[in-house]
Each structure stands twice: as C-alpha cells, then as structure tokens.
Amino acid sequence: MTRIPPSRWKVVERGRRLEVIDTQSGVRIGAAPPPVPSSGARPGRPVTKARPAPAEKDGVWLRKVSFGGTSDLTTHRLYDDKGPRTVRLDPLSARIAGLAIGGIVLALTALIVAAVFWPAILLVLVPLFQGNIRAPFRRAVTQWLDARETGAA
C-alpha cells in the first residue's frame, strides 16, 4: 500500500491569526497585517467592532418603537390590500394588533391540535385562501390600517 504524499499547504497560527504557507515555494498566502487598534482601545483588551444595527427581518410583524407603546406594524399582502407596508401604530392600536396576532396564533395552534385527531378539519383552511371569501376581511383590515396611518383613529 502506498502512502499519501505530504500536503502542499501548511496552516500555522501566528499572532492569533491563521496563515497558509505554500511548502513548495515558501510563500505565505493570505497573510494580512494585524488590525490596528482604534484610539479607544485599552492595552490588554481585545479590539471589538461596533455592532451593526439589526436588519429588519421578514418574520417581525409588530416591533415596539418607544417605551410609550408606539409600534411599527409591517403588513403582508395576505391580509392587507396595500401591503407590504409599515404603519406606525399608537399604543392602543398596537395592543389591538398584538391581541389579533396572538388570537390568530392561538386559533392556528388549536386547529393543528384538532387536526391530529380529526384531519378533515383542515378543509376549513381551503376557503380562507380563496380570494372571494378573504376579500371582505382584507378590505376591513386595509381600512383599519389606513385610518391608523392617517391618524384618524
């Protein structure tokens, strides 16, 4: 049986950084100079970068903006005719939207639990995804959001 030939590349740690060395030519590949500490760095402490602002995620629907309860609601085309859009809600409207989201999650959880014992109940979902049955609900939600957006609560 033949032996595996030695690798051409060697990885070495220098100054808490990994460097790749080509063993045939002796050239260091990808060696970058160490970072220069900023003026605010203290000796003996690692240099840390400032965290970027969190990017807005698709899964965030209701995001609190102030301690007073003002929130931003990001809508979806499923229930808003003008969606996706972001609407600034006053504290009472934000509470109503939060309760509505919680009620929908609770109803879907109950539906899933019921579907375990009676799978035919999932047929209730079919009409919800048809446009003519969902249209009145979408119109009502869009009108409610428009009233909140213009400030005429």
N, C-alpha and C positions, 0 to 999 in steps of 0.2 A: 504494500500500500504506500502511495506517495504522500508526502507531507504537503500541507498547504503552504504556499510561498508567503513570506512576510509581507505585511501591508505596506503600501507605498506612503501612506499618510500616518502621521503620529499626532495625537492630541495631547497638549501639555497645558497645565494651568500655571499662569504667571500673573501675579498681582491680582488675584481673584477674577481673572479672565481666562477663557479658554482660547488657545491658539492652535492652529493647524499647521503642521510643518511637513513639507514635501521631503521625504527621506532621501530621494534620489538627487535632488538639486540643492537641498538645504534651505529653500526659500520658505519664509513664513507667509501663509495665506490668510488673508482677512485679519491681520493684526491691526487693531485700531488703537490710537493713543488713549490713555486713560482719561476719564471725564475730568474736566476742570471744575473744582468746587466753586459754587457761587459765593458771593460776598457774605451771604447769611449763614454759610456753613460753619460749624464749630469743629475744632480739631477733635478727632477721635469719634466723631459721629458720622454715620453714612449720609451721603447726599441723597435727598429724596426729591422727586419731582412733584410739582403740584398736580393734584388730581383734576382731570378734565371734568367739566360739568356733565352730569349724567344725560345721555342721549334719550330723547323721548322714545319710549318703546311702544310697539303696536298693542301690547296687552294692557296698557294703562288706560282706563276709561275715565276715571274720576281722580284728579290729582289736586290735593289741597295746596292753595297758593299762599294763604295768610293764616295767622293764628285766629283770626276772627271767624273763620269758617268759609271764606270765599274760596271757590274751587273752579278748576277748568275741567270741562267735560269734553272729551273727544268722541265724536259720534261716528256712526258707521252707516253705510248705505242700507243695511238690513232693516233699520228702523227709522232712518231719517232721510227724507227726500233730497235734502241739500247736503248730505254727508259725503265724505268725511269733512268735518269742520270742528273747530274748537270754540266752545261757548263758555264765557265767564259767568258763573252762577253765584248768586248771593247765598248766604248761609242756609236760609230756609229751602231754597230750590235745590241746593247741594244735598241737603238732608233727604228731600223727597227723591232725588235721583239715586242717592245711595240706598235708600229703602227699596226703590224699584229694582235696582240691580240685585240687592240681597234677596228680594222676593222671587225674582227670576231664577237665581241660583238655587234657592230652596225648592222651587217647583220642579226644576230640572233634576235635582237630586232625588226628589220623591218619585218622579217619573222613571228614573233609572232603577231605583229600588223596586218599584212596582213591575217594571219590565222583566226583572229577574224571575218573578213568579208568574207573570201574565204577559208574555211577549207581544200579544196582539194590541196592547195599549200603545205601542209605538206608532200605530197607524194614526194616532192623534196628531203626530208631527207632520204628516203629509199635507193637510190643508194649510198649516202655518207657513209653508214655503211656497204656496201658490199666491201669485200677485194679487188676484182679485179679492181674496179673503184678508190678506195682510194690508191692503191699501188704506182702509179706514184707520187702522192703528198707526200706520206711518204718517198719515195726514195729521192725526191728533198730536203725535209726538213732535212733528215738524212745527205745528202751530205753537205748541207749548215752548219749544226751544226758540222760535222766532220772537215770542213775547219776552223771554228772558234776555235775548240778545239785544233787543231794542230798549230794554229797561222798563217796559210796561208790565210789571208783574200784576 
